[in-house]
Amino acid sequence: MTHASLKPVHIIGAGLAGSEACWQIVQRGIPVILHEMRPKRMTDAHETDGFAELVCSNSFRSDDKYGNAVGVLHEEMRKSDSLIMGMGDMTKLPAGGALAVDRNLFSEAVSTILQNHPLVTIEYGEVKGLPPKEWGQTIIATGPLTAPDLAQAILKQTGEDSLAFFDAIAPIIYKESIDFDKAWMQSRYDKKGPGGDGADYINCPLDKSQYETFIQALIDSDQTAFKDFEKDTPYFESCLPIEVMAARGLETLRWGPMKPVGLTNPHNPSVKSHAIVQLRQDNALGTLYNMVGFQTKMKYGAQAEIFKTIPGLENAVFARLGGIHRNTFINSPKLLNNQLQLKSRPDLRFAGQIMGVEGYIESAALGLIAGRMAAAQASGSKYPVPPLTTALGALVEHVTGGFMTGPKAKFQPMNVNFGLFPPIENILYKGPNGERLRGKDKTRFRKRLYAERALRDIEPWAKA
């Protein structure tokens, strides 16, 4: 049974959150009008008019469903018939323990499915103000690059000051231009992941002298200057520009994206690398690799000059250099209820990064939840909030009330993590032979318990 005669749900934005929300709604027989301003109006970061375009990394991060909160979220979304996870699995690339995708094939797959769905109507063009109430239910999923007119209309409606942070993009390099007399293929600790073989990353080693020279070059580099209205905008801590990390201290990068642990240079196995740059496959053909953790705000000339000092990248040819853009999000805990509706206008729901989550999968997850809630409302019912013990529920709690209060409290975007899950009381940290667990073994044990509880508790919600 379908409800094509019912009033359609409008969705503004065909990114990850909007595409997932659209899929969840039409899967329940409710028609959708999907509004997308690209290609009529592009953003500062998008390059195509495809739905669910991945503008930064091509990685959905860890796919470990028992040891990482992101992997738990992946699995919860799979159980919930997620379009984003389905197409991600279909277009996956080797990436060790992570789930990385061919960004072009992924976007094409999502676009094709929605464009050809009989209950989806696509309307191209910018929505310049708040949707009229005559539209009925509307989901705003315009992401962190919301067009200025709509952003100002949202702020006028809510009366809240805008919050913002900078987000950066890493360079992409042609594999054939990398010198494999110096570089080699290996995943950290030879860990295999979805579609991988334990040798999924290109590794470029630096000795101590090379590393220290590289760090100084980053600090001294010619960088993008911010406009006056942008100067007080903070960075998102999980996506700092490489030169900002370098300025925090000589050892920062060695214990961040350039850490040398779990890797052995086959060209010189007896010498431990002081630091290592990793590159991850970016397309299905294996011709493009992105520099892991190397998002940057350096100017293009400085990027090419400095990154070519990395051993193995002396003759690198860049398919895309890095960049930086400004992201905005609303103060969701004050503005939204737990049905993700705007308190001052319940006909409007929000989904994705604009509501204060960070990351591709987190954005799609909020689209999944908002879509199910909107579809239920269109059918005259109410869809429940996911259990707090799940990754999906933890994200809803984060954006609707799970934050510190007080005059100095400040709501900030966050990736999913086990710290958002309610604790399990009275855990007995004992191994299979009754031995007491300590250190990392204790942490792994606790994470698995959280993951098992989440995947058990999401089942009835996912199937509702």
N, C-alpha and C positions, 0 to 999 in steps of 0.2 A: 504493500500500500504506500502510495506517495501522497504528498500534500501540495502538489504543484499549484493548486488553486488558492492556497494560503498566501498571505502577504509575504513577499520575500524579505529576507534579512539582508541588509546592506553591509558590505565590508569595505572599508577604505584602506587600501594598501595590499599589494599582492606579494609581500615579502614572505619570510618564513612563517611568521605568526598568522598573517592574513590568509596565506595559502592553506595552512593547516586548519584554521577555523572554517574556511570555506568547505574543505573536504569533510570535516566532521558534521557540518550542517546538512549538506546534500546527501550524505550517507544515511541520514535519517529522514529523507524524503522532503526536505524543506528547500524551496528555491532560494538562490542567492544572486544578488547583483554585486559584482566585484568591481570596485573602482580602482584604477591604477593610472597614475599620472604619467609614468614613463611609457613611450618615448617622447610624448609631447613636451614634458618637462623633466629633465634629468636632475640628478642630485650631484653633489660634489664627489661622491665615492662610487656610484654605480657606473658601469661601462656598457650594459646591455639593457634591453627592454624585457628580459626574461623574468618570469616569476621566481621567487625564492633565490635570487642571485646572491652568491656568497662574495661579499666585498672585501673581506680581510683574509683570514686563513681559510684553507679548504678542509680543516679538521674539525670534527665533532668531538674531539678529545677522547678521553679514556672510554673503552668499551667493556671494561671489567665490571660485570654486574654484581659481583660479590665483594669487591675491594675498593670501589670508587663511587662516590655519589652520582657522578655524571653517568657512569655505566648503569647504575640503578635506574636513573631517569630514562636512559635509552630503552631499557627492558620494559619499564612501565609503559612507555609510549608504544612499543611494539605490541604489548598486550592490549593496548587501546586502539589498535588499527590506525596508527599514525601514518599519514601520507609522507611526511618528511623522513621518518625513519625507514619506511618501505623503500623510498627512492634512494635514500642514503645507502642502504644495504645493497641495492641493485647496482649502484655506481661506485662502490667502494674501491679503494686503492690500497696497496701495501703500506702500512704505517705502524709497524710494531704492535703495541697494545692499544693503539688509538683507532678510531674509525675516521678515516679520511676519504674524501670523495673526489671524483672528477667534477670540478665545479661547473663546467659547461654542460656535460651530459646530465648532471643532477638537475640543473635549472630547466633544461629542455624537457626532461621527463615530467617534472612538476607542472610546467606550463602546458604541455600536451594534454595531460590528464584533465586539468581544469578547463582548458579552452574547449575541449571536446565533450564535456559533461552536459547532458541535456538540461540539467537544472541550474546551470551556471550561465549567467549573462555578464559579459565583460563590457564595462564602460571605461574607455580611455579618456583621460583628461584630469586636470587638477580640481580637487574639491577645495575651494578657497575659504570656506568658513565652516562653522558647525553645521552638521546635517540638519535639515528642517525636520521638525517633529512629525510632519506628514509621512516621512520615510518609515516611521516606526522603528523597530529594533535596528540598531547600527553598531557595528564593532569598528573602533578606530585602531588600526594596526599599522600606523604609518612609520613606526620605527624611530630610531634616533636621529634620522635626517628629515623629520617632518617639515614640510614646506612652511615658510614664515607666516603666511596668511592664516593657515589652519592653526599653527602653533599659537599665534596671538589670539585667535578666537577661543581656543581652549583656555588660555590664561585669563582672558576676560570673563569667561564663564565661571571659572573656579576661584578667581581672586587670589591665587597662589603665585608666589614668585617662581620663576623658572629655575630649575637646577640643571647643571650641565657639566660635562667632562669631555676631555679630548680622547680620541681613539686613533690609533695609528695602524698603518698597513705595511706588511713586510714585502721586500722585493722578491721577484720570481726570476729564475735563471734557466737558460737552456742547458740541459744536461750535457749535450755534446761539446759545450765550451769548457767543461770542468776537466781538470788535469788529474786523471786517476793514477798517475805515477806518484802523486802525493795524497790524494783522497782515496777513500775506500767505502764499501757498502757494509753497514752493520747496524742493527738495532741495539739499543742499550741493554746490556746483559743478554743479548741475543734473543730477546723476548719476541715471540710470535704473536701476531694479532690477526684480526679479520682480514683475510686475503693476503696475509704476509707470510714471509718465510724466515723471519729472524734477521734479515739483512735488508731492511727497508729504508734506511736513511743513508745519505751521503755524508761522510764525516771528513772534516778538514782540520788537521792538527796545528796547534801553535805551541812553540816553546816559550819559556818565560820571557825572553827578550822580545820576541814577536808579539806576545800578548800585551806586554806593558806599553810597547810602541803603539799598538792598535788602540788601547784604551785612551792614551793621550790624544791620538788623532780624533777619536770620537768626541772627546771633551772640547777640543779646539776647532771642531768642524763648523762649517758655514750652515746655519740652521734657519728654518722658516721663522720669520718674525710674526708674532701675533698682533692682531688689531687691538685697539684700546679696549673694546668691549669684551675681548676674549682673555685678557691677561690674568684675570683672577679665577679662571676656570680650572678646576683640578683635573689631574689625570685619573683614569681608572687604573687601580694598582695592578690588575692582572694583565694589563696591556700597555705597559710603559714603553716609550721609545727607548731604543738601545742606548742612545747617548745620555738620556736621563739616568738610566741605571748606572752607566759608566761614571757619571759625576757623583754618585753616592758612595763611591769607594773603589779602590783598586781591585778588591776581591769579589765585588758584587756579581759581576758577570760569570766569574768562575764557579759560583755557587748558584747560578741561575741558568740561562739558556746555553752557556758555554761550559757547563760542568763536564769534566773529563771522565767521570766514573762510569764503569760498566762497558768500556770500549777499549779495544786493543788495536794499535796501528800495525797491520800486517807488513808494512814496508819497513818498520823498525820496531819489532815487538819487544825488544829488551829495554826500550826507553819509554817511560810514561809521559804522555802528552800533558803539558801544563794547562791547556784549555782546548776545547774542540767546538767548532761551528758545525751544526747539523742542518741538512737540507732534506725536506720531505717531498715526496712525489705529489704533483699538483694536477696531473691529467692522466687519463687512462692509457695514453700512448707511452707514457713514461719519458716524455721529451722535456717536460717542465718541472722544476723543483723550486719550492719556496724556502727561504732562509728562516728556520724555526726561531721564533723569539726576536727577530730582527726588524720589528716595526720601528719606524723612524720618522723624524721630522726634519732630517737633514735635506738640504737642497740637492737636486739631482746630480749636479757635477761632483759634489762632495761624496755622495753615496758611491758613485762609480769609482772614484779615485780611492777611497778608503777601503771599500769592500774588496777591491782587487789586490790589496796587500795581504789578504788571507791566503795561506798556502793552498794551492789547488784552484784558486779562483782568479789567478793573475790574468787570464784571458777570458774571463766570464763575459757572456753576452746576456744582457738583461731583457727579458720579455716584458717586465714591468718593474719600475722602481717604486720605492716605498712612498708613503704620504701620510697626511694627518687630516682629520676632520673633526668637527665639533658635534658632539652628541647631546641631545636633550631628553629629559624625562620628567614626568609629573610626580608630585608628592603623593603617591598612591595611598599610603596608609591614612591620610587625612581625607582624601577625595573619593575613594572607592569603598563599596561594601564587599562582602565576601562572595557576591555573585558577579564581581568585577564590574559592577555598574557605577556610573558617576552618581554620587548621592544627590546632587542638585538637578540631575536629569537622568532618571533611571532608564530612559530609552537608549542611552549611550553606554556601551561597554568599551573597555580598553583591552588590548592584548599585545604582548611582545615587549620589546626593549623600552618603548615609550613609557611603560608603567614601572620600570625600575628593576628589571632583571638584566643580566649581562650574559651573552653567549648565544650562539645559534640555537642550541637545543633548548635552553631555558626559554627563549623567545617562542619557539614553536610549541613548547609545552603549554605556555599560557594561551596560545591560540587554540590549542586542542581543548583546553578547559572552557574557554570563552565560547567556542563553537558549540560544544555540547550543551552549555547552559542556555545559549540563545535558541538552539533547536528545541529544547524542552519547553522553553517559554512560548515559542511559536505554536507548540502543540497543546498549550494550556496546562503545562505541568512545571515542575521545578527540579532541576538536576542538582544532586547533592555536591557539596564541596568534597574533594578527595580527602581521605583520611590524613590527619596530620603526620602520622607515622610513615607516610610515603614521600617520595621526592616531589611528586606533583602537589601534594597537600602542603609540604613545607614551603614551596614557592608561593602558593596562594597566601599562606600565613605571612610570609616575608613582605608581600606587597599590600596586604590589607590590615596588618596590625602587629606583626612580629618585629617591632623595633623599639629601641630605647626612647623613653619620653623625657621631657624636661626642656628647659630653655636652650640648652646647648646641644640637644639631640639633633642629628641631621641624617635624614634618610638618604641612603646611597645604593646604587645598583650592586647586585651581588650574584655571583655564580652559585649554583646549587652545591651544597657541601653538607657533610654529616653534622656539622655544628647547628644546622637548622632543624635537625630531627630531634624529637623529644627523647630524653635519655631512657635507657633500659636499666631498671633498678636491680641491684643485688646480683650483678654478673659474677659468676664463678670463673675466674681466669685459669682454667686448667686444660692441659693438652689431652690427647687421646689416651695417654698412659697415666693420667692423674698428676702429671708434673705441673708445677706452677709456671704460668707464662709471664714473661717479662719483656720490656722494651718493644721492639717492632712486632714480635709475636703476639704480644698483648693487644697492640693496636690493630693488627690484622684480624684477630679474633673478634674484637669489638665491632669492627666495620662489617664483618660478615654477618654478625647477629643483626645489626641494623638493616643490612641489605635483605636478609632473609625475611625479616618482619615486614619490610616495605613491599616486597614482591608478593608476599602472602596477602597483605591487607589491601593491595590495589585490585586484586582479582574481581571482587564483586562490583567495585566502582567501574572498572574497565568494561565489564559485561552488561552493565545496567542499561 
